[in-house]
Amino acid sequence: MISHFNQVVCFKRRFSLKKILLFFTLIVLVPYIVVTILIRRQEVDFFFSSNTTVRVLRSATNEIEVVPLEEYIMGVIAGEMPASFELEALKAQAVASRSYVMYHMLKNKNNNYDVIDTVTNQVYLDSDTLRNRWGSHYDEYAKKIMTAVKETSYQYLVYKGQVAEALFFSTSTGYTENSEDVFVSAVPYLRSVPSPWDNISPAFSNSTDYSVEEFCRLLKIQNSQTIQTTILETTAAGRIKKIKINEKTFTGKEVASLLRLKSSFFTITVDKNKVYISTKGYGHGVGMSQYGAQGMAQAGYTYDEILTYYYTGVEIKKIKN
C-alpha cells in the first residue's frame, strides 16, 4: 500500500514538472522565437491566400475591378511595353510592374482601390481590349507575355527589406535621373545611371515647332515677337529643372506639359515667326528605361541583371505561396 502511494506521488510530481516545462515553453520561448524571426526577416510577406488580387480603378467606367495579381501584371506589360520586345526585357518589366503595384497595395490598403489603370500609375489593358488592338497577333503576343509573367512568377524588388516603388519610363537621354531631380524625395534605389542603349528608341530625339503666337498662348505669356530663354537649373542628366522664358519662370516639367513635349530635356531656338524645339528622351527619366532594358536584352543581359542595373542596391524576392 505504501509503495503504491509513493508511485502516485512520483507520478504527480513528474506530471507537475511537465506542466511547468510546457508553461515555460509557451510563455517564454515561443514569443522569443516569433519575435526573433520577425526581426530577422524585415520584409513584407504577400501571402498567396490574401494578397494576390489588385483593386484597379477603371478610368473608363469609374468602377473598381478586382483582378488576380498575375493577370494584372500581364495586362500591364501589354499596356506599358511593346510585345515585340525581347523576352528578358518583358521579364524585367513584369518584376518592376509587380513591385510597383505591391508598393501601392501597401500604401493604399485603407483606401478603396490600389491603382488606376492609366499612366497615373500603370496602364492596364484587359484581354478584350488586347484582342481588338493586336488582332491576328493576339495569340502570339499573349503567349509571349504569359511566358514573361510565368518565368518571373510572383517576383518583386526589395530595398533593405522594403518593397521598392519600381518606377519606369520609355526612353532616357543617355542617363536616367536621380529621383529628387524630378520628383520630391531622394530615393536610394532610384539613382542616375548611364543608359547608352536608348538610341535604339524612335523617341530618343524629336523636334517640333510652333508659331510665336501659339508658343506664347500655350505657355500663357504675353505675345511677343522677341522670345528670350535663360536656363536657370538643370538635372545631373541635363534635363531642365528651371527656365526663364521672357519674364516668366517655369519648371522644365511645366514647359514639357504645356507644350506637349516628350521630355524636359529640350532646347529652344527662334527664327523669325517660328519657335523650334528639340527634345531628347521620353518620359520622366526615373528608374528603369524600357528601351534601355530592350537594348540590354539584345546585348545578352538577363532580366535580373537589367533590374539590378537600373535599381541601385535592390534584391529580387518572391511572394510566398
C-alpha positions in Angstrom: 0.0 0.0 0.0 2.8 2.4 0.9 4.7 1.5 -2.3 1.6 2.3 -4.4 1.2 5.7 -2.6 4.8 6.6 -3.4 4.3 5.7 -7.0 1.3 8.0 -7.2 3.2 10.9 -5.6 6.1 10.4 -8.0 3.7 10.4 -11.0 2.1 13.6 -9.8 5.5 15.2 -9.4 6.5 14.2 -12.9 3.2 15.4 -14.3 3.6 18.8 -12.5 7.1 19.1 -13.8 5.9 18.6 -17.4 3.2 21.2 -16.9 5.8 23.7 -15.6 8.1 23.0 -18.6 5.2 23.3 -21.1 4.1 26.6 -19.4 7.7 27.9 -19.6 7.9 27.0 -23.4 4.6 28.7 -24.2 5.2 31.8 -22.2 8.9 32.4 -22.8 10.3 30.5 -25.8 7.5 30.8 -28.3 7.3 34.6 -28.2 11.1 34.8 -28.3 11.2 32.6 -31.4 8.4 34.6 -33.1 9.9 38.0 -32.4 13.4 36.8 -33.5 12.1 35.5 -36.8 10.1 38.7 -37.5 13.0 41.0 -36.7 15.4 38.9 -38.7 13.2 38.9 -41.8 12.3 42.6 -42.0 10.4 42.1 -45.2 6.8 42.3 -46.2 5.1 38.9 -46.9 2.4 38.9 -49.5 0.7 35.6 -48.8 -0.9 33.7 -51.6 -4.3 33.4 -49.9 -4.9 37.1 -49.1 -2.7 39.4 -51.2 -2.9 38.2 -54.8 -5.6 40.4 -56.1 -5.4 44.1 -57.2 -8.2 46.6 -56.8 -8.0 48.5 -60.1 -9.9 51.7 -60.7 -11.1 51.5 -64.3 -10.9 55.1 -65.7 -13.5 54.4 -68.5 -16.2 53.4 -66.1 -15.0 54.8 -62.7 -15.6 51.3 -61.3 -13.3 49.2 -59.2 -12.4 45.9 -60.6 -10.7 43.2 -58.6 -8.0 41.4 -60.7 -5.8 38.5 -59.9 -2.2 39.8 -59.4 -0.6 37.8 -62.2 -3.4 38.6 -64.6 -3.0 42.3 -63.8 0.7 42.1 -64.5 0.0 40.6 -67.9 -2.3 43.5 -68.7 0.3 46.0 -67.5 3.1 44.6 -69.6 0.8 44.7 -72.6 -0.1 48.3 -71.9 3.3 49.5 -71.0 5.9 47.7 -73.2 5.8 46.6 -76.9 5.1 42.9 -77.1 7.8 42.7 -79.8 10.5 43.4 -77.2 13.0 40.8 -76.1 11.7 38.2 -73.6 14.3 39.3 -71.0 13.1 43.0 -71.3 9.5 41.8 -70.8 10.5 39.8 -67.8 12.2 42.9 -66.3 9.0 44.8 -66.9 7.0 42.1 -65.2 9.1 42.2 -62.0 9.2 46.1 -62.0 5.4 46.3 -62.5 4.7 43.7 -59.9 6.9 45.5 -57.4 5.3 48.9 -58.3 1.8 47.6 -57.7 2.7 45.8 -54.4 4.2 49.1 -53.2 0.9 50.8 -53.9 -1.2 47.9 -52.4 0.6 48.6 -49.1 0.3 52.3 -49.5 -3.4 52.2 -50.3 -4.5 49.3 -48.1 -7.0 51.5 -46.3 -8.3 53.2 -49.5 -11.0 52.0 -51.9 -8.5 51.0 -54.7 -4.9 50.3 -55.1 -4.1 51.7 -58.6 -5.6 53.5 -61.6 -5.4 51.8 -65.0 -3.7 54.8 -66.6 -0.3 56.4 -66.7 -1.2 57.9 -63.3 0.0 54.5 -62.1 0.5 51.8 -64.7 -1.5 51.3 -67.9 -3.6 48.1 -67.6 -5.4 46.6 -70.6 -7.8 43.7 -70.3 -8.0 40.8 -72.8 -10.9 42.2 -74.8 -9.0 45.5 -75.4 -5.9 43.5 -76.4 -7.8 41.3 -78.8 -9.0 44.4 -80.6 -5.6 46.0 -80.5 -3.5 43.0 -81.6 -5.9 41.4 -83.9 -4.3 38.4 -85.6 -1.2 38.7 -83.4 -3.2 38.2 -80.2 -2.3 34.6 -79.6 1.4 35.2 -80.4 1.8 38.3 -78.2 -0.4 36.9 -75.4 1.7 33.7 -75.2 5.0 35.7 -75.1 3.7 38.0 -72.3 2.4 35.0 -70.4 5.8 33.4 -70.6 7.4 36.6 -69.2 5.0 36.5 -66.3 5.3 32.8 -65.6 9.1 32.8 -65.7 9.2 35.6 -63.1 6.2 34.3 -61.2 5.4 36.4 -58.0 8.9 38.0 -58.1 9.3 41.6 -56.9 12.0 44.0 -55.8 13.0 45.0 -52.3 15.4 47.5 -50.9 16.6 46.8 -47.4 13.6 44.6 -46.7 11.0 47.0 -48.1 9.0 46.7 -51.3 10.5 49.0 -53.9 8.4 51.5 -55.9 10.0 50.5 -59.2 9.3 53.5 -61.4 10.0 53.1 -65.1 9.7 55.2 -68.3 10.1 54.8 -72.1 13.4 56.4 -73.2 16.3 58.1 -71.4 18.6 60.9 -72.7 21.6 58.6 -72.3 21.3 58.8 -68.5 18.5 58.1 -66.1 17.6 60.7 -63.4 18.0 60.9 -59.6 14.5 60.8 -58.1 14.9 64.1 -56.3 15.7 66.0 -59.5 12.3 65.0 -61.0 10.1 64.3 -58.0 10.4 65.4 -54.4 12.4 62.9 -52.4 15.8 61.3 -52.8 15.2 57.5 -53.1 18.3 55.4 -52.6 17.4 52.8 -55.3 16.4 55.5 -57.9 19.8 56.8 -58.8 21.1 58.2 -62.1 22.9 55.6 -64.2 24.3 55.7 -67.8 21.9 54.2 -70.3 23.7 54.1 -73.6 21.3 51.6 -75.2 18.4 54.1 -75.6 19.4 55.4 -79.0 17.5 52.5 -80.5 14.3 54.2 -79.4 12.3 56.1 -82.1 11.7 58.7 -79.3 15.4 59.2 -78.5 15.3 62.5 -80.3 12.4 64.5 -81.6 11.7 68.0 -82.9 8.6 70.2 -83.2 7.8 73.8 -84.0 5.2 76.4 -83.1 4.4 79.9 -84.3 5.4 82.5 -81.9 1.8 83.3 -81.3 0.9 79.7 -80.4 4.0 79.3 -78.3 3.1 82.3 -76.2 -0.6 81.2 -75.9 0.3 77.7 -74.8 2.8 79.0 -72.1 0.3 81.7 -71.1 2.8 84.5 -71.6 2.4 87.8 -73.3 2.6 87.5 -77.1 5.9 89.0 -78.3 8.0 88.7 -81.4 11.0 88.5 -79.2 11.5 85.2 -77.3 14.3 85.1 -74.8 15.2 82.0 -72.8 17.6 81.5 -69.9 18.2 78.1 -68.4 18.4 78.6 -64.6 19.0 75.0 -63.5 19.5 71.5 -64.9 19.5 68.0 -63.5 22.5 65.8 -63.3 21.4 64.2 -66.6 20.9 67.5 -68.4 17.1 67.9 -68.2 15.9 71.4 -67.5 14.7 72.0 -63.9 14.1 75.7 -64.2 14.0 78.0 -67.2 13.1 81.7 -67.7 11.1 82.5 -70.9 10.8 86.2 -71.4 9.8 87.4 -67.9 8.2 84.2 -66.6 10.0 81.3 -64.8 8.9 77.7 -65.4 10.0 74.3 -64.3 11.1 72.1 -67.1 8.2 69.7 -66.4 5.7 72.7 -66.7 7.1 73.6 -70.2 7.1 70.0 -71.3 3.5 69.6 -70.2 2.2 72.8 -71.6 3.9 72.3 -75.0 3.2 68.6 -75.0 6.8 67.6 -75.3 8.1 64.1 -74.8 10.6 65.1 -72.0 12.0 68.0 -70.1 15.3 67.7 -71.9 14.8 70.3 -74.6 16.4 73.2 -76.5 14.5 76.2 -77.8 15.6 78.3 -80.9 13.7 81.1 -82.6 13.8 82.1 -86.2 11.6 84.9 -87.4 8.0 83.9 -86.5 8.8 80.3 -85.6 9.9 78.6 -82.4 11.8 75.3 -82.9 12.1 72.8 -80.0 14.3 69.7 -80.0 13.8 67.1 -77.3 15.7 64.1 -76.1 14.2 61.1 -74.3 10.6 60.2 -73.5 9.1 60.2 -70.0 10.2 61.3 -66.5 13.6 59.6 -66.6 13.5 57.9 -63.2 14.1 54.2 -62.7 14.2 51.7 -65.5 14.4 52.8 -69.1 12.2 50.4 -71.1 14.2 51.0 -74.3 17.4 50.7 -72.2 16.1 47.3 -71.0 15.4 46.3 -74.6 18.9 47.3 -75.6 20.4 45.4 -72.7 18.4 42.3 -73.5 19.6 42.5 -77.1 23.1 42.7 -75.8 22.6 39.4 -73.8 21.8 40.7 -70.4 19.2 38.8 -68.3 16.2 40.3 -66.6 17.7 40.2 -63.2 20.9 42.0 -64.5 18.7 44.6 -66.1 16.8 45.2 -62.9 19.8 45.4 -60.6 21.4 47.8 -63.0 18.6 50.3 -63.1 17.5 50.0 -59.5 20.6 50.5 -57.3 21.0 48.1 -54.4 17.8 46.1 -54.8 17.2 42.4 -54.3 14.7 40.1 -56.1 12.3 38.3 -53.7 9.3 36.0 -54.3 5.9 36.1 -52.7 5.5 33.0 -50.5 2.9 30.6 -51.9 
